Amino acid sequence: MKVVLITGCSTGIGLATATQFSNEDYQVIATARNPESSEELVELGKKDNVLLKELDVCDQESVDKLFDELNDFDLSLIHISE
């Protein structure tokens, strides 16, 4: 199973993209600054092939921490919005 890392998953395009990949043959790492703040993302995280992770792409320490935790992934989709 291929692994996809998607940022900005709490709402909008990021959430829709994570949902779409989770319905395909992918392991999804869905990230957001505060994953628990989105009911839809929390619900998506209940799927066996979805892993929720905290990530603030504007904070280098947050990025470094996540990449230290991850072993490998095949594709990354970076979605940044306010």
Residue, then its C-alpha position, 0 to 999 in steps of 0.5 A: m500500500k502506498v503512503v501519502l502525506i497530506t497537509g491542511c486536512s482540517t477543512g476544505i481541499g485538504l480534507a477532501t483530498a485526504t478523504q478521496f485517498s482514504n477511499e483508494d488503496y493508500q495509507v493516508i497521513a492526514t495532518a493539521r495544526n490541530p487535528e482534533s478541532s475538525e469533527e470530520l477529520v476525527e471521523l476520517g481518522k477512525k479508518d484503518n488506513v488513516l493516521l492523524k498527525e499534528l503539523d504546523v507547516c510554518d513551524q520548522e520544529s513541528v515539521d522536523k518532529l513529524f519527519d523524525e516520526l515518519n519512516d517513509f512515504d510515496l507522495s506528499l500533497i502540501h495544502i496551505s491556507e488560512 
